[in-house]
Amino acid sequence: MRTATATSPPATSPARRSRSRSSTRSVSEVRLLHDQRVPARDGITLSADVYLPRSGGALPTIVQWTPYESTRERFIAWGVWFARRGYAAVVVDVRGRYESDGEFYAWTKDGVDAHDTLTWVGEQQWSNGRVGTWGRSYGGLVQWQLAHIGHPNLQCIAPQVIHDDYFWDGYFTGGAFQLALTLGAAALWSSALSLITGPSARDIVLNDRVFRHLPLIELDEYVIGRRVDYWRDWWEHQTNDEWWHQFHHRPDEIEVPIFQQGGWFDPYRGSHLRKFAK
């Protein structure tokens, strides 16, 4: 495994200024292929938005996956940025989210769905079959799950701001259940991002009335009015058992180059350094 770690430069640094200037130089006009259907092995299809330079050709391809809606502005801007520089850029809604079929269940199908995505990409005339991946947070963990399986088209991964030990670094940090983080994740993965990040989040989720509610395992129904099975799985597994181990990232077993990025004040900086050491 080849790995590198980076932290983001300050906004006023020469590196940041240089990157800002270069990002304004358009190499090509951009074409969008919206809601392309990606077949998964169990018969459902995922939704992919593809950004291409209008100059055409079979191109190196960059893919990311998200549960946060592929047509949000940040993902559109990402696709346009890479397409202008001669890449095919693909943003995929993960299973069960937004325009993708199936049922969302955190982490369990992400690796195989990502594998099927790369197979599909390799069959498209706009791709040369050489694929790199990119993504932050949930988009980072999808890449790790894919890399554990491997794929002949996969050339490198770039997971950013994500833990490697789901139990200790993500959900039971120091042995204490991370209530606000996990409730927010369960609520927004089962509804919409604005429920947690929008101006009304304090009224619905992020307030003392919610956090004082007992029993805690029923907070899913209390907040969004229905059960969230993976939320209850987290509560049913309050020790670092085999259920958590199945998702653990194993950088020492990965054969492609890895570029990981984080910050000193990110919650997962320990994970980044630990993975780099491996």
Residue pairs with C-beta under 8 A, 6 or more apart in sequence:
1 251
1 252
1 253
1 254
1 255
1 256
1 257
1 258
1 278
2 256
2 257
2 258
3 251
3 257
3 258
3 259
3 260
3 275
3 276
3 278
4 257
4 258
4 259
4 260
4 276
5 260
5 261
5 262
5 272
5 273
5 275
5 276
6 259
6 260
6 261
7 261
7 262
7 263
7 264
8 261
8 263
9 15
9 16
10 16
23 81
26 84
27 53
27 84
27 85
27 86
28 53
28 54
28 55
28 83
28 84
28 85
28 86
29 53
29 54
30 51
30 52
30 53
30 54
30 79
30 80
30 83
30 84
31 51
31 52
31 53
31 54
31 83
32 49
32 50
32 51
32 52
32 79
33 49
33 50
33 51
33 52
34 49
34 71
35 47
35 48
35 49
35 99
36 47
36 48
36 49
36 50
37 45
37 46
37 47
37 48
38 45
38 46
38 47
38 48
38 92
38 116
38 117
38 120
39 45
39 116
39 120
40 46
40 95
40 102
40 109
40 112
40 113
40 116
41 112
41 116
42 102
44 95
44 100
44 101
44 102
45 100
45 101
46 92
46 93
46 94
46 95
46 100
46 101
46 102
46 113
46 116
46 117
47 70
47 92
47 93
47 98
47 99
47 100
48 70
48 90
48 91
48 92
48 93
48 117
48 120
49 70
49 71
49 75
49 76
49 79
49 90
49 91
49 92
50 79
50 88
50 89
50 90
50 124
50 126
51 79
51 80
51 82
51 83
51 88
51 89
51 90
51 91
52 59
52 83
52 88
52 89
52 126
53 59
53 83
53 84
53 86
53 87
55 86
56 126
57 126
58 125
58 126
58 127
58 128
58 129
59 86
59 87
59 88
59 126
59 127
59 128
60 86
60 87
60 88
60 127
60 128
60 130
60 131
60 132
61 87
61 88
61 89
61 90
61 121
61 126
61 127
61 128
61 130
61 131
61 132
62 82
62 87
62 88
62 89
62 90
62 131
62 132
62 133
62 134
63 89
63 90
63 91
63 92
63 114
63 117
63 118
63 121
63 131
63 132
63 133
63 134
64 75
64 78
64 90
64 91
64 92
64 133
64 134
64 135
64 139
64 142
65 91
65 92
65 93
65 94
65 110
65 113
65 114
65 117
65 135
65 138
65 139
65 142
66 75
66 91
66 92
66 93
66 94
66 97
66 135
66 138
66 139
67 93
67 94
67 97
67 104
67 138
67 189
68 97
68 138
68 188
68 193
69 75
69 93
69 97
69 98
69 192
69 193
70 91
70 92
70 93
70 98
70 99
71 98
72 193
75 91
78 89
78 91
78 134
79 89
79 90
79 91
80 89
81 89
82 88
82 89
83 89
88 121
88 124
88 126
88 127
90 117
90 121
92 100
92 117
93 99
93 100
94 100
94 104
94 110
94 113
94 138
94 142
95 101
95 102
95 103
95 104
95 105
95 109
95 110
95 113
96 102
96 103
96 104
96 105
97 104
97 189
102 109
104 189
104 190
105 229
105 230
106 185
106 189
106 230
107 141
107 145
107 166
107 230
107 247
110 141
110 142
110 145
110 146
111 142
111 145
111 146
111 148
111 149
112 149
114 133
114 142
114 143
114 145
114 146
114 149
115 146
115 149
115 151
118 131
118 146
118 151
118 153
118 154
119 151
119 153
121 127
121 129
121 131
121 153
122 129
122 131
122 153
129 153
130 153
130 155
131 151
131 153
131 154
131 155
132 154
132 155
132 156
132 157
132 158
133 142
133 143
133 146
133 154
133 156
133 157
133 158
133 159
134 143
134 158
134 160
135 142
135 143
135 158
135 159
135 160
136 160
136 161
136 162
137 160
137 161
137 162
138 162
139 159
139 160
140 159
140 160
140 161
140 162
140 260
141 159
141 162
141 163
141 247
141 249
143 157
143 158
143 159
144 157
144 159
144 162
144 164
144 249
145 247
146 154
146 157
147 154
147 157
147 254
147 256
147 258
148 249
148 250
148 253
148 254
150 255
154 256
155 256
155 257
156 256
156 257
156 258
156 259
157 254
157 256
157 257
157 258
157 259
158 258
158 259
158 260
158 261
159 258
159 260
160 260
160 261
160 262
161 261
161 262
161 263
161 266
161 268
162 268
162 271
163 169
163 170
163 267
163 268
163 271
164 248
164 249
164 251
164 271
164 274
164 275
165 244
165 248
165 249
165 271
166 244
166 247
166 248
167 240
167 244
168 174
168 240
169 267
169 268
169 270
169 271
170 178
170 181
170 268
171 177
171 178
171 181
171 182
171 234
172 178
172 238
172 240
173 267
177 216
177 234
177 235
177 238
179 211
179 216
180 206
180 211
182 231
182 234
183 205
183 210
183 219
183 223
183 231
184 196
184 205
184 206
186 220
186 228
186 230
186 231
187 195
187 196
187 205
187 220
187 223
187 224
187 228
188 195
188 196
188 197
189 228
190 220
190 224
190 226
190 228
191 224
194 201
195 201
195 204
195 205
195 224
196 205
196 206
204 223
205 223
210 219
210 222
210 223
213 219
213 222
216 235
217 231
217 232
217 235
219 231
220 226
220 227
220 228
220 231
220 232
221 227
233 243
237 243
237 244
249 275
251 258
251 275
251 278
252 278
258 275
260 272
260 275
260 276
262 268
262 269
262 272
263 269
266 272
